[in-house]
């Protein structure tokens, strides 16, 4: 299920938006201040963010700039009561995918949301690269130096998240949420098992890329100085 984060300090409006989204078939979560909103959005557990501009603690522009500076590419739909052109330009320049002024019709918001999700989906099949490996989602396979190895659906999604968030630690909770979803009963050790599968495949490819586990914090990709000899 597609997961949407609502960052909106008007509690009644946030609840209304959550009901609207869930009725439309999405899973929605709400948070009502800037710092908490940034933490959740940066965690990578959501497919899109609905972001208000005026928030306590940190405004929407600050949140958006920080997300983009950290290479978080989650689609963002900004909401604001400000309709002036300079404000709209400021939001788009900060990295917003769409800018919607209040008040708005429910169908208008849903149409905007579908648009930014579709844009994100348009690049989902594009190859992703890190160091000497290329992830080919359409195959799906991992390629290194002319060698290729097939990936399962879960392996593909885990590797995609690691490459997209290269250099950042992804917690086990975030990976479970993104790959298995909210409602799927799954053993937390599943992440460790699939990471082991991916490590073995990287070794078989002779790649210089390794998956590093940082105790109690999460996983990230790293490049070693020397390649392993492929078996």
PyMOL CGO cylinders between C-alpha atoms (Angstrom):
from pymol import cmd
from pymol.cgo import CYLINDER

trace = [
    CYLINDER, 0.00, 0.00, 0.00, 1.18, 3.52, -0.81, 0.3, 1, 1, 1, 1, 1, 1,
    CYLINDER, 1.18, 3.52, -0.81, 2.17, 5.38, 2.37, 0.3, 1, 1, 1, 1, 1, 1,
    CYLINDER, 2.17, 5.38, 2.37, 1.61, 9.13, 2.74, 0.3, 1, 1, 1, 1, 1, 1,
    CYLINDER, 1.61, 9.13, 2.74, 2.98, 11.35, 5.51, 0.3, 1, 1, 1, 1, 1, 1,
    CYLINDER, 2.98, 11.35, 5.51, 0.96, 14.46, 6.38, 0.3, 1, 1, 1, 1, 1, 1,
    CYLINDER, 0.96, 14.46, 6.38, 2.92, 17.24, 8.11, 0.3, 1, 1, 1, 1, 1, 1,
    CYLINDER, 2.92, 17.24, 8.11, 0.23, 19.72, 9.14, 0.3, 1, 1, 1, 1, 1, 1,
    CYLINDER, 0.23, 19.72, 9.14, -0.18, 21.63, 12.43, 0.3, 1, 1, 1, 1, 1, 1,
    CYLINDER, -0.18, 21.63, 12.43, -3.94, 22.11, 12.06, 0.3, 1, 1, 1, 1, 1, 1,
    CYLINDER, -3.94, 22.11, 12.06, -5.02, 18.89, 13.76, 0.3, 1, 1, 1, 1, 1, 1,
    CYLINDER, -5.02, 18.89, 13.76, -8.54, 18.91, 12.36, 0.3, 1, 1, 1, 1, 1, 1,
    CYLINDER, -8.54, 18.91, 12.36, -7.29, 19.44, 8.80, 0.3, 1, 1, 1, 1, 1, 1,
    CYLINDER, -7.29, 19.44, 8.80, -4.66, 16.73, 9.22, 0.3, 1, 1, 1, 1, 1, 1,
    CYLINDER, -4.66, 16.73, 9.22, -7.35, 14.29, 10.38, 0.3, 1, 1, 1, 1, 1, 1,
    CYLINDER, -7.35, 14.29, 10.38, -9.59, 15.26, 7.46, 0.3, 1, 1, 1, 1, 1, 1,
    CYLINDER, -9.59, 15.26, 7.46, -6.74, 14.70, 5.00, 0.3, 1, 1, 1, 1, 1, 1,
    CYLINDER, -6.74, 14.70, 5.00, -5.91, 11.34, 6.56, 0.3, 1, 1, 1, 1, 1, 1,
    CYLINDER, -5.91, 11.34, 6.56, -9.55, 10.23, 6.22, 0.3, 1, 1, 1, 1, 1, 1,
    CYLINDER, -9.55, 10.23, 6.22, -9.62, 11.42, 2.61, 0.3, 1, 1, 1, 1, 1, 1,
    CYLINDER, -9.62, 11.42, 2.61, -6.44, 9.55, 1.74, 0.3, 1, 1, 1, 1, 1, 1,
    CYLINDER, -6.44, 9.55, 1.74, -7.45, 6.34, 3.47, 0.3, 1, 1, 1, 1, 1, 1,
    CYLINDER, -7.45, 6.34, 3.47, -10.84, 6.44, 1.72, 0.3, 1, 1, 1, 1, 1, 1,
    CYLINDER, -10.84, 6.44, 1.72, -8.91, 6.79, -1.57, 0.3, 1, 1, 1, 1, 1, 1,
    CYLINDER, -8.91, 6.79, -1.57, -6.90, 3.66, -0.79, 0.3, 1, 1, 1, 1, 1, 1,
    CYLINDER, -6.90, 3.66, -0.79, -3.73, 5.13, 0.71, 0.3, 1, 1, 1, 1, 1, 1,
    CYLINDER, -3.73, 5.13, 0.71, -2.18, 4.60, 4.13, 0.3, 1, 1, 1, 1, 1, 1,
    CYLINDER, -2.18, 4.60, 4.13, -1.84, 7.95, 5.94, 0.3, 1, 1, 1, 1, 1, 1,
    CYLINDER, -1.84, 7.95, 5.94, 0.07, 9.10, 9.02, 0.3, 1, 1, 1, 1, 1, 1,
    CYLINDER, 0.07, 9.10, 9.02, 0.06, 12.60, 10.53, 0.3, 1, 1, 1, 1, 1, 1,
    CYLINDER, 0.06, 12.60, 10.53, 2.50, 14.70, 12.53, 0.3, 1, 1, 1, 1, 1, 1,
    CYLINDER, 2.50, 14.70, 12.53, 1.89, 18.25, 13.72, 0.3, 1, 1, 1, 1, 1, 1,
    CYLINDER, 1.89, 18.25, 13.72, 5.26, 20.03, 14.02, 0.3, 1, 1, 1, 1, 1, 1,
    CYLINDER, 5.26, 20.03, 14.02, 8.31, 20.66, 11.89, 0.3, 1, 1, 1, 1, 1, 1,
    CYLINDER, 8.31, 20.66, 11.89, 11.09, 18.76, 13.70, 0.3, 1, 1, 1, 1, 1, 1,
    CYLINDER, 11.09, 18.76, 13.70, 9.05, 15.55, 14.05, 0.3, 1, 1, 1, 1, 1, 1,
    CYLINDER, 9.05, 15.55, 14.05, 7.93, 15.89, 10.46, 0.3, 1, 1, 1, 1, 1, 1,
    CYLINDER, 7.93, 15.89, 10.46, 11.51, 16.15, 9.24, 0.3, 1, 1, 1, 1, 1, 1,
    CYLINDER, 11.51, 16.15, 9.24, 12.56, 13.09, 11.25, 0.3, 1, 1, 1, 1, 1, 1,
    CYLINDER, 12.56, 13.09, 11.25, 9.76, 10.93, 9.82, 0.3, 1, 1, 1, 1, 1, 1,
    CYLINDER, 9.76, 10.93, 9.82, 10.14, 12.20, 6.26, 0.3, 1, 1, 1, 1, 1, 1,
    CYLINDER, 10.14, 12.20, 6.26, 13.91, 11.66, 6.34, 0.3, 1, 1, 1, 1, 1, 1,
    CYLINDER, 13.91, 11.66, 6.34, 13.43, 8.10, 7.59, 0.3, 1, 1, 1, 1, 1, 1,
    CYLINDER, 13.43, 8.10, 7.59, 12.44, 6.96, 4.12, 0.3, 1, 1, 1, 1, 1, 1,
    CYLINDER, 12.44, 6.96, 4.12, 9.29, 5.11, 5.20, 0.3, 1, 1, 1, 1, 1, 1,
    CYLINDER, 9.29, 5.11, 5.20, 6.84, 7.04, 2.99, 0.3, 1, 1, 1, 1, 1, 1,
    CYLINDER, 6.84, 7.04, 2.99, 6.06, 7.20, -0.71, 0.3, 1, 1, 1, 1, 1, 1,
    CYLINDER, 6.06, 7.20, -0.71, 5.01, 10.87, -0.62, 0.3, 1, 1, 1, 1, 1, 1,
    CYLINDER, 5.01, 10.87, -0.62, 4.75, 13.78, 1.83, 0.3, 1, 1, 1, 1, 1, 1,
    CYLINDER, 4.75, 13.78, 1.83, 1.99, 16.40, 2.13, 0.3, 1, 1, 1, 1, 1, 1,
    CYLINDER, 1.99, 16.40, 2.13, 3.79, 19.33, 3.72, 0.3, 1, 1, 1, 1, 1, 1,
    CYLINDER, 3.79, 19.33, 3.72, 2.28, 22.50, 5.18, 0.3, 1, 1, 1, 1, 1, 1,
    CYLINDER, 2.28, 22.50, 5.18, 4.40, 25.65, 5.04, 0.3, 1, 1, 1, 1, 1, 1,
    CYLINDER, 4.40, 25.65, 5.04, 3.55, 27.22, 8.40, 0.3, 1, 1, 1, 1, 1, 1,
    CYLINDER, 3.55, 27.22, 8.40, 4.63, 24.79, 11.12, 0.3, 1, 1, 1, 1, 1, 1,
    CYLINDER, 4.63, 24.79, 11.12, 5.87, 25.14, 14.71, 0.3, 1, 1, 1, 1, 1, 1,
    CYLINDER, 5.87, 25.14, 14.71, 9.57, 24.51, 15.28, 0.3, 1, 1, 1, 1, 1, 1,
    CYLINDER, 9.57, 24.51, 15.28, 10.58, 24.46, 11.62, 0.3, 1, 1, 1, 1, 1, 1,
    CYLINDER, 10.58, 24.46, 11.62, 8.68, 25.67, 8.58, 0.3, 1, 1, 1, 1, 1, 1,
    CYLINDER, 8.68, 25.67, 8.58, 7.94, 23.65, 5.48, 0.3, 1, 1, 1, 1, 1, 1,
    CYLINDER, 7.94, 23.65, 5.48, 10.61, 25.38, 3.39, 0.3, 1, 1, 1, 1, 1, 1,
    CYLINDER, 10.61, 25.38, 3.39, 13.29, 24.46, 5.94, 0.3, 1, 1, 1, 1, 1, 1,
    CYLINDER, 13.29, 24.46, 5.94, 12.10, 20.87, 6.06, 0.3, 1, 1, 1, 1, 1, 1,
    CYLINDER, 12.10, 20.87, 6.06, 12.11, 20.58, 2.30, 0.3, 1, 1, 1, 1, 1, 1,
    CYLINDER, 12.11, 20.58, 2.30, 15.54, 22.11, 1.86, 0.3, 1, 1, 1, 1, 1, 1,
    CYLINDER, 15.54, 22.11, 1.86, 16.99, 19.74, 4.46, 0.3, 1, 1, 1, 1, 1, 1,
    CYLINDER, 16.99, 19.74, 4.46, 15.39, 16.71, 2.83, 0.3, 1, 1, 1, 1, 1, 1,
    CYLINDER, 15.39, 16.71, 2.83, 16.77, 17.60, -0.58, 0.3, 1, 1, 1, 1, 1, 1,
    CYLINDER, 16.77, 17.60, -0.58, 20.20, 18.45, 0.87, 0.3, 1, 1, 1, 1, 1, 1,
    CYLINDER, 20.20, 18.45, 0.87, 20.24, 14.95, 2.39, 0.3, 1, 1, 1, 1, 1, 1,
    CYLINDER, 20.24, 14.95, 2.39, 19.29, 13.46, -1.01, 0.3, 1, 1, 1, 1, 1, 1,
    CYLINDER, 19.29, 13.46, -1.01, 15.85, 12.34, 0.16, 0.3, 1, 1, 1, 1, 1, 1,
    CYLINDER, 15.85, 12.34, 0.16, 13.90, 12.28, -3.10, 0.3, 1, 1, 1, 1, 1, 1,
    CYLINDER, 13.90, 12.28, -3.10, 10.45, 11.45, -1.69, 0.3, 1, 1, 1, 1, 1, 1,
    CYLINDER, 10.45, 11.45, -1.69, 7.81, 13.40, -3.68, 0.3, 1, 1, 1, 1, 1, 1,
    CYLINDER, 7.81, 13.40, -3.68, 6.50, 16.42, -1.74, 0.3, 1, 1, 1, 1, 1, 1,
    CYLINDER, 6.50, 16.42, -1.74, 3.18, 18.22, -2.18, 0.3, 1, 1, 1, 1, 1, 1,
    CYLINDER, 3.18, 18.22, -2.18, 3.29, 21.58, -0.37, 0.3, 1, 1, 1, 1, 1, 1,
    CYLINDER, 3.29, 21.58, -0.37, 0.17, 23.13, 1.14, 0.3, 1, 1, 1, 1, 1, 1,
    CYLINDER, 0.17, 23.13, 1.14, -0.10, 26.79, 2.03, 0.3, 1, 1, 1, 1, 1, 1,
    CYLINDER, -0.10, 26.79, 2.03, -2.55, 29.63, 2.46, 0.3, 1, 1, 1, 1, 1, 1,
    CYLINDER, -2.55, 29.63, 2.46, -0.07, 31.86, 0.60, 0.3, 1, 1, 1, 1, 1, 1,
    CYLINDER, -0.07, 31.86, 0.60, -1.02, 32.17, -3.06, 0.3, 1, 1, 1, 1, 1, 1,
    CYLINDER, -1.02, 32.17, -3.06, 1.47, 34.86, -4.09, 0.3, 1, 1, 1, 1, 1, 1,
    CYLINDER, 1.47, 34.86, -4.09, 3.80, 33.95, -6.94, 0.3, 1, 1, 1, 1, 1, 1,
    CYLINDER, 3.80, 33.95, -6.94, 7.06, 34.52, -4.96, 0.3, 1, 1, 1, 1, 1, 1,
    CYLINDER, 7.06, 34.52, -4.96, 5.92, 32.01, -2.33, 0.3, 1, 1, 1, 1, 1, 1,
    CYLINDER, 5.92, 32.01, -2.33, 5.04, 29.41, -4.97, 0.3, 1, 1, 1, 1, 1, 1,
    CYLINDER, 5.04, 29.41, -4.97, 8.40, 29.92, -6.64, 0.3, 1, 1, 1, 1, 1, 1,
    CYLINDER, 8.40, 29.92, -6.64, 10.16, 29.61, -3.29, 0.3, 1, 1, 1, 1, 1, 1,
    CYLINDER, 10.16, 29.61, -3.29, 8.47, 26.28, -2.63, 0.3, 1, 1, 1, 1, 1, 1,
    CYLINDER, 8.47, 26.28, -2.63, 9.30, 24.88, -6.05, 0.3, 1, 1, 1, 1, 1, 1,
    CYLINDER, 9.30, 24.88, -6.05, 12.88, 26.11, -5.84, 0.3, 1, 1, 1, 1, 1, 1,
    CYLINDER, 12.88, 26.11, -5.84, 13.24, 24.40, -2.45, 0.3, 1, 1, 1, 1, 1, 1,
    CYLINDER, 13.24, 24.40, -2.45, 12.41, 21.09, -4.12, 0.3, 1, 1, 1, 1, 1, 1,
    CYLINDER, 12.41, 21.09, -4.12, 8.62, 20.73, -3.97, 0.3, 1, 1, 1, 1, 1, 1,
    CYLINDER, 8.62, 20.73, -3.97, 7.04, 18.55, -6.66, 0.3, 1, 1, 1, 1, 1, 1,
    CYLINDER, 7.04, 18.55, -6.66, 3.73, 20.44, -6.50, 0.3, 1, 1, 1, 1, 1, 1,
    CYLINDER, 3.73, 20.44, -6.50, 2.42, 23.52, -4.70, 0.3, 1, 1, 1, 1, 1, 1,
    CYLINDER, 2.42, 23.52, -4.70, -1.26, 23.66, -3.72, 0.3, 1, 1, 1, 1, 1, 1,
    CYLINDER, -1.26, 23.66, -3.72, -2.88, 26.70, -2.09, 0.3, 1, 1, 1, 1, 1, 1,
    CYLINDER, -2.88, 26.70, -2.09, -5.64, 26.55, 0.51, 0.3, 1, 1, 1, 1, 1, 1,
    CYLINDER, -5.64, 26.55, 0.51, -8.56, 26.22, 0.25, 0.3, 1, 1, 1, 1, 1, 1,
    CYLINDER, -8.56, 26.22, 0.25, -8.63, 23.37, -2.24, 0.3, 1, 1, 1, 1, 1, 1,
    CYLINDER, -8.63, 23.37, -2.24, -11.08, 20.72, -3.38, 0.3, 1, 1, 1, 1, 1, 1,
    CYLINDER, -11.08, 20.72, -3.38, -10.53, 17.15, -2.25, 0.3, 1, 1, 1, 1, 1, 1,
    CYLINDER, -10.53, 17.15, -2.25, -10.37, 15.88, -5.82, 0.3, 1, 1, 1, 1, 1, 1,
    CYLINDER, -10.37, 15.88, -5.82, -7.79, 18.54, -6.66, 0.3, 1, 1, 1, 1, 1, 1,
    CYLINDER, -7.79, 18.54, -6.66, -5.50, 17.35, -3.87, 0.3, 1, 1, 1, 1, 1, 1,
    CYLINDER, -5.50, 17.35, -3.87, -5.91, 13.70, -4.87, 0.3, 1, 1, 1, 1, 1, 1,
    CYLINDER, -5.91, 13.70, -4.87, -5.15, 14.57, -8.50, 0.3, 1, 1, 1, 1, 1, 1,
    CYLINDER, -5.15, 14.57, -8.50, -1.99, 16.44, -7.46, 0.3, 1, 1, 1, 1, 1, 1,
    CYLINDER, -1.99, 16.44, -7.46, -0.94, 13.50, -5.31, 0.3, 1, 1, 1, 1, 1, 1,
    CYLINDER, -0.94, 13.50, -5.31, -1.46, 11.05, -8.17, 0.3, 1, 1, 1, 1, 1, 1,
    CYLINDER, -1.46, 11.05, -8.17, 0.66, 13.31, -10.38, 0.3, 1, 1, 1, 1, 1, 1,
    CYLINDER, 0.66, 13.31, -10.38, 3.69, 13.41, -8.08, 0.3, 1, 1, 1, 1, 1, 1,
    CYLINDER, 3.69, 13.41, -8.08, 3.45, 9.67, -7.38, 0.3, 1, 1, 1, 1, 1, 1,
    CYLINDER, 3.45, 9.67, -7.38, 3.30, 8.99, -11.11, 0.3, 1, 1, 1, 1, 1, 1,
    CYLINDER, 3.30, 8.99, -11.11, 6.37, 11.16, -11.71, 0.3, 1, 1, 1, 1, 1, 1,
    CYLINDER, 6.37, 11.16, -11.71, 8.24, 9.19, -9.07, 0.3, 1, 1, 1, 1, 1, 1,
    CYLINDER, 8.24, 9.19, -9.07, 7.12, 5.94, -10.66, 0.3, 1, 1, 1, 1, 1, 1,
    CYLINDER, 7.12, 5.94, -10.66, 8.35, 7.02, -14.09, 0.3, 1, 1, 1, 1, 1, 1,
    CYLINDER, 8.35, 7.02, -14.09, 11.96, 6.66, -12.87, 0.3, 1, 1, 1, 1, 1, 1,
    CYLINDER, 11.96, 6.66, -12.87, 11.39, 3.44, -10.94, 0.3, 1, 1, 1, 1, 1, 1,
    CYLINDER, 11.39, 3.44, -10.94, 12.66, 1.26, -13.80, 0.3, 1, 1, 1, 1, 1, 1,
    CYLINDER, 12.66, 1.26, -13.80, 15.80, 3.26, -14.53, 0.3, 1, 1, 1, 1, 1, 1,
    CYLINDER, 15.80, 3.26, -14.53, 19.17, 1.60, -13.75, 0.3, 1, 1, 1, 1, 1, 1,
    CYLINDER, 19.17, 1.60, -13.75, 20.81, 2.70, -10.50, 0.3, 1, 1, 1, 1, 1, 1,
    CYLINDER, 20.81, 2.70, -10.50, 24.57, 2.76, -9.93, 0.3, 1, 1, 1, 1, 1, 1,
    CYLINDER, 24.57, 2.76, -9.93, 26.91, 2.70, -6.97, 0.3, 1, 1, 1, 1, 1, 1,
    CYLINDER, 26.91, 2.70, -6.97, 30.66, 2.21, -7.34, 0.3, 1, 1, 1, 1, 1, 1,
    CYLINDER, 30.66, 2.21, -7.34, 31.12, -0.80, -9.68, 0.3, 1, 1, 1, 1, 1, 1,
    CYLINDER, 31.12, -0.80, -9.68, 27.56, -2.18, -9.49, 0.3, 1, 1, 1, 1, 1, 1,
    CYLINDER, 27.56, -2.18, -9.49, 24.47, -1.40, -11.56, 0.3, 1, 1, 1, 1, 1, 1,
    CYLINDER, 24.47, -1.40, -11.56, 20.99, -2.33, -10.39, 0.3, 1, 1, 1, 1, 1, 1,
    CYLINDER, 20.99, -2.33, -10.39, 18.61, -3.08, -13.27, 0.3, 1, 1, 1, 1, 1, 1,
    CYLINDER, 18.61, -3.08, -13.27, 15.04, -3.03, -11.86, 0.3, 1, 1, 1, 1, 1, 1,
    CYLINDER, 15.04, -3.03, -11.86, 13.37, -4.16, -15.08, 0.3, 1, 1, 1, 1, 1, 1,
    CYLINDER, 13.37, -4.16, -15.08, 15.34, -7.42, -15.29, 0.3, 1, 1, 1, 1, 1, 1,
    CYLINDER, 15.34, -7.42, -15.29, 15.67, -7.54, -12.19, 0.3, 1, 1, 1, 1, 1, 1,
    CYLINDER, 15.67, -7.54, -12.19, 19.39, -8.11, -11.79, 0.3, 1, 1, 1, 1, 1, 1,
    CYLINDER, 19.39, -8.11, -11.79, 22.60, -6.79, -10.29, 0.3, 1, 1, 1, 1, 1, 1,
    CYLINDER, 22.60, -6.79, -10.29, 25.47, -6.23, -12.74, 0.3, 1, 1, 1, 1, 1, 1,
    CYLINDER, 25.47, -6.23, -12.74, 29.19, -5.82, -12.11, 0.3, 1, 1, 1, 1, 1, 1,
    CYLINDER, 29.19, -5.82, -12.11, 32.02, -5.89, -14.67, 0.3, 1, 1, 1, 1, 1, 1,
    CYLINDER, 32.02, -5.89, -14.67, 30.10, -7.86, -17.25, 0.3, 1, 1, 1, 1, 1, 1,
    CYLINDER, 30.10, -7.86, -17.25, 28.72, -10.35, -14.73, 0.3, 1, 1, 1, 1, 1, 1,
    CYLINDER, 28.72, -10.35, -14.73, 25.03, -10.44, -13.89, 0.3, 1, 1, 1, 1, 1, 1,
    CYLINDER, 25.03, -10.44, -13.89, 23.05, -12.11, -11.12, 0.3, 1, 1, 1, 1, 1, 1,
    CYLINDER, 23.05, -12.11, -11.12, 19.27, -12.29, -10.73, 0.3, 1, 1, 1, 1, 1, 1,
    CYLINDER, 19.27, -12.29, -10.73, 17.52, -10.76, -7.71, 0.3, 1, 1, 1, 1, 1, 1,
    CYLINDER, 17.52, -10.76, -7.71, 14.28, -11.65, -5.98, 0.3, 1, 1, 1, 1, 1, 1,
    CYLINDER, 14.28, -11.65, -5.98, 11.63, -8.95, -5.51, 0.3, 1, 1, 1, 1, 1, 1,
    CYLINDER, 11.63, -8.95, -5.51, 12.66, -8.31, -1.90, 0.3, 1, 1, 1, 1, 1, 1,
    CYLINDER, 12.66, -8.31, -1.90, 16.38, -8.28, -2.77, 0.3, 1, 1, 1, 1, 1, 1,
    CYLINDER, 16.38, -8.28, -2.77, 15.67, -5.79, -5.55, 0.3, 1, 1, 1, 1, 1, 1,
    CYLINDER, 15.67, -5.79, -5.55, 13.79, -3.39, -3.28, 0.3, 1, 1, 1, 1, 1, 1,
    CYLINDER, 13.79, -3.39, -3.28, 16.37, -3.61, -0.49, 0.3, 1, 1, 1, 1, 1, 1,
    CYLINDER, 16.37, -3.61, -0.49, 19.25, -2.93, -2.89, 0.3, 1, 1, 1, 1, 1, 1,
    CYLINDER, 19.25, -2.93, -2.89, 17.31, -0.08, -4.49, 0.3, 1, 1, 1, 1, 1, 1,
    CYLINDER, 17.31, -0.08, -4.49, 16.84, 1.57, -1.09, 0.3, 1, 1, 1, 1, 1, 1,
    CYLINDER, 16.84, 1.57, -1.09, 20.51, 1.13, -0.22, 0.3, 1, 1, 1, 1, 1, 1,
    CYLINDER, 20.51, 1.13, -0.22, 21.65, 2.69, -3.50, 0.3, 1, 1, 1, 1, 1, 1,
    CYLINDER, 21.65, 2.69, -3.50, 19.16, 5.56, -3.47, 0.3, 1, 1, 1, 1, 1, 1,
    CYLINDER, 19.16, 5.56, -3.47, 20.15, 6.37, 0.11, 0.3, 1, 1, 1, 1, 1, 1,
    CYLINDER, 20.15, 6.37, 0.11, 23.87, 5.70, -0.40, 0.3, 1, 1, 1, 1, 1, 1,
    CYLINDER, 23.87, 5.70, -0.40, 25.98, 6.99, 2.45, 0.3, 1, 1, 1, 1, 1, 1,
    CYLINDER, 25.98, 6.99, 2.45, 23.04, 7.07, 4.84, 0.3, 1, 1, 1, 1, 1, 1,
    CYLINDER, 23.04, 7.07, 4.84, 22.19, 4.49, 7.45, 0.3, 1, 1, 1, 1, 1, 1,
    CYLINDER, 22.19, 4.49, 7.45, 18.82, 2.82, 6.95, 0.3, 1, 1, 1, 1, 1, 1,
    CYLINDER, 18.82, 2.82, 6.95, 17.35, 1.33, 10.10, 0.3, 1, 1, 1, 1, 1, 1,
    CYLINDER, 17.35, 1.33, 10.10, 15.89, -2.17, 10.19, 0.3, 1, 1, 1, 1, 1, 1,
    CYLINDER, 15.89, -2.17, 10.19, 12.50, -0.62, 11.03, 0.3, 1, 1, 1, 1, 1, 1,
    CYLINDER, 12.50, -0.62, 11.03, 12.62, 1.62, 7.94, 0.3, 1, 1, 1, 1, 1, 1,
    CYLINDER, 12.62, 1.62, 7.94, 13.54, -1.30, 5.69, 0.3, 1, 1, 1, 1, 1, 1,
    CYLINDER, 13.54, -1.30, 5.69, 10.77, -3.47, 7.12, 0.3, 1, 1, 1, 1, 1, 1,
    CYLINDER, 10.77, -3.47, 7.12, 8.28, -0.65, 6.59, 0.3, 1, 1, 1, 1, 1, 1,
    CYLINDER, 8.28, -0.65, 6.59, 9.35, 0.11, 3.02, 0.3, 1, 1, 1, 1, 1, 1,
    CYLINDER, 9.35, 0.11, 3.02, 9.82, -3.44, 1.76, 0.3, 1, 1, 1, 1, 1, 1,
    CYLINDER, 9.82, -3.44, 1.76, 7.25, -5.48, 3.71, 0.3, 1, 1, 1, 1, 1, 1,
    CYLINDER, 7.25, -5.48, 3.71, 4.71, -2.75, 4.57, 0.3, 1, 1, 1, 1, 1, 1,
    CYLINDER, 4.71, -2.75, 4.57, 2.71, -1.83, 7.65, 0.3, 1, 1, 1, 1, 1, 1,
    CYLINDER, 2.71, -1.83, 7.65, 0.29, -4.72, 7.78, 0.3, 1, 1, 1, 1, 1, 1,
    CYLINDER, 0.29, -4.72, 7.78, 2.48, -7.63, 6.75, 0.3, 1, 1, 1, 1, 1, 1,
    CYLINDER, 2.48, -7.63, 6.75, 3.43, -9.89, 9.70, 0.3, 1, 1, 1, 1, 1, 1,
    CYLINDER, 3.43, -9.89, 9.70, 7.15, -10.47, 9.28, 0.3, 1, 1, 1, 1, 1, 1,
    CYLINDER, 7.15, -10.47, 9.28, 10.03, -11.50, 11.51, 0.3, 1, 1, 1, 1, 1, 1,
    CYLINDER, 10.03, -11.50, 11.51, 12.49, -8.59, 12.02, 0.3, 1, 1, 1, 1, 1, 1,
    CYLINDER, 12.49, -8.59, 12.02, 15.27, -11.09, 11.31, 0.3, 1, 1, 1, 1, 1, 1,
    CYLINDER, 15.27, -11.09, 11.31, 14.05, -11.21, 7.70, 0.3, 1, 1, 1, 1, 1, 1,
    CYLINDER, 14.05, -11.21, 7.70, 16.06, -8.05, 6.99, 0.3, 1, 1, 1, 1, 1, 1,
    CYLINDER, 16.06, -8.05, 6.99, 19.24, -9.73, 8.24, 0.3, 1, 1, 1, 1, 1, 1,
    CYLINDER, 19.24, -9.73, 8.24, 18.51, -12.83, 6.16, 0.3, 1, 1, 1, 1, 1, 1,
    CYLINDER, 18.51, -12.83, 6.16, 18.01, -10.85, 2.95, 0.3, 1, 1, 1, 1, 1, 1,
    CYLINDER, 18.01, -10.85, 2.95, 21.08, -8.72, 3.62, 0.3, 1, 1, 1, 1, 1, 1,
    CYLINDER, 21.08, -8.72, 3.62, 23.03, -11.99, 3.87, 0.3, 1, 1, 1, 1, 1, 1,
    CYLINDER, 23.03, -11.99, 3.87, 21.64, -13.07, 0.49, 0.3, 1, 1, 1, 1, 1, 1,
    CYLINDER, 21.64, -13.07, 0.49, 22.70, -9.76, -1.06, 0.3, 1, 1, 1, 1, 1, 1,
    CYLINDER, 22.70, -9.76, -1.06, 26.19, -9.94, 0.46, 0.3, 1, 1, 1, 1, 1, 1,
    CYLINDER, 26.19, -9.94, 0.46, 26.70, -13.38, -1.07, 0.3, 1, 1, 1, 1, 1, 1,
    CYLINDER, 26.70, -13.38, -1.07, 25.60, -12.13, -4.47, 0.3, 1, 1, 1, 1, 1, 1,
    CYLINDER, 25.60, -12.13, -4.47, 27.95, -9.14, -4.29, 0.3, 1, 1, 1, 1, 1, 1,
    CYLINDER, 27.95, -9.14, -4.29, 30.79, -11.54, -3.50, 0.3, 1, 1, 1, 1, 1, 1,
    CYLINDER, 30.79, -11.54, -3.50, 29.83, -13.82, -6.41, 0.3, 1, 1, 1, 1, 1, 1,
    CYLINDER, 29.83, -13.82, -6.41, 29.95, -10.81, -8.72, 0.3, 1, 1, 1, 1, 1, 1,
    CYLINDER, 29.95, -10.81, -8.72, 33.43, -9.89, -7.46, 0.3, 1, 1, 1, 1, 1, 1,
    CYLINDER, 33.43, -9.89, -7.46, 32.20, -6.40, -6.51, 0.3, 1, 1, 1, 1, 1, 1,
    CYLINDER, 32.20, -6.40, -6.51, 34.06, -3.90, -4.36, 0.3, 1, 1, 1, 1, 1, 1,
    CYLINDER, 34.06, -3.90, -4.36, 30.74, -2.96, -2.75, 0.3, 1, 1, 1, 1, 1, 1,
    CYLINDER, 30.74, -2.96, -2.75, 29.87, -4.20, 0.71, 0.3, 1, 1, 1, 1, 1, 1,
    CYLINDER, 29.87, -4.20, 0.71, 26.78, -3.87, 2.89, 0.3, 1, 1, 1, 1, 1, 1,
    CYLINDER, 26.78, -3.87, 2.89, 27.86, -2.63, 6.29, 0.3, 1, 1, 1, 1, 1, 1,
    CYLINDER, 27.86, -2.63, 6.29, 25.73, -3.21, 9.39, 0.3, 1, 1, 1, 1, 1, 1,
    CYLINDER, 25.73, -3.21, 9.39, 26.16, -0.63, 12.16, 0.3, 1, 1, 1, 1, 1, 1,
    CYLINDER, 26.16, -0.63, 12.16, 24.94, -2.11, 15.42, 0.3, 1, 1, 1, 1, 1, 1,
    CYLINDER, 24.94, -2.11, 15.42, 21.60, -0.69, 16.59, 0.3, 1, 1, 1, 1, 1, 1,
    CYLINDER, 21.60, -0.69, 16.59, 21.63, 1.90, 13.77, 0.3, 1, 1, 1, 1, 1, 1,
    CYLINDER, 21.63, 1.90, 13.77, 21.14, 0.18, 10.45, 0.3, 1, 1, 1, 1, 1, 1,
    CYLINDER, 21.14, 0.18, 10.45, 22.72, -0.64, 7.10, 0.3, 1, 1, 1, 1, 1, 1,
    CYLINDER, 22.72, -0.64, 7.10, 24.52, 1.24, 4.33, 0.3, 1, 1, 1, 1, 1, 1,
    CYLINDER, 24.52, 1.24, 4.33, 26.59, 0.57, 1.23, 0.3, 1, 1, 1, 1, 1, 1,
    CYLINDER, 26.59, 0.57, 1.23, 30.36, 1.02, 1.30, 0.3, 1, 1, 1, 1, 1, 1,
    CYLINDER, 30.36, 1.02, 1.30, 33.10, 0.60, -1.26, 0.3, 1, 1, 1, 1, 1, 1,
    CYLINDER, 33.10, 0.60, -1.26, 36.16, -1.44, -0.29, 0.3, 1, 1, 1, 1, 1, 1,
    CYLINDER, 36.16, -1.44, -0.29, 39.64, -0.82, -1.68, 0.3, 1, 1, 1, 1, 1, 1,
    CYLINDER, 39.64, -0.82, -1.68, 39.93, -4.17, -3.37, 0.3, 1, 1, 1, 1, 1, 1,
    CYLINDER, 39.93, -4.17, -3.37, 37.51, -6.38, -5.25, 0.3, 1, 1, 1, 1, 1, 1,
    CYLINDER, 37.51, -6.38, -5.25, 36.87, -9.95, -4.24, 0.3, 1, 1, 1, 1, 1, 1,
    CYLINDER, 36.87, -9.95, -4.24, 37.68, -12.55, -6.85, 0.3, 1, 1, 1, 1, 1, 1,
    CYLINDER, 37.68, -12.55, -6.85, 34.44, -13.92, -8.29, 0.3, 1, 1, 1, 1, 1, 1,
    CYLINDER, 34.44, -13.92, -8.29, 33.96, -17.60, -7.72, 0.3, 1, 1, 1, 1, 1, 1,
]
cmd.load_cgo(trace, "trace")
